[in-house]
Amino acid sequence: MKKNTEPKTYPPIIFPRADPRDLARFDPRTKTCSMNCGPHALDPRTKAERMLLCDECFVNEVTTMATCDALGKIREARALLRDEAKTANSRELAMVLTKLDEAELWRQRDMQMKEVPQNHTAA
Ligand SMILES: [Zn+2]
């Protein structure tokens, strides 16, 4: 029987790329990757680009988040309503708490992006 000596071929790995504008605005200090894997040898992306696209990363609480008024109020409201939820046994209240969790995550994600320079090139 003739041995198959053809080298095995694999389909090329597709690395999803980030929007360059998002990448330029992304602050890598705001994320810590929970996966301790290094980049693939063929991966053309920088660490920042991989982190921007990673859904497994933890959010790092950076100074701007700790002092953010909106985040502070969302957390305050959630803490107050969570206390109330312990005795209220209300499905609506539980849903509101879920929404407040979402609001906190949305705000944190938003704050992982640096401020866009205003009218930098517009004339
Ligand atoms: Zn990650």
Residues whose N, C-alpha, C, O or C-beta is under 5 A from the ligand:
A	BS01	ZN	C33 S34 M35 C54 E56 C57
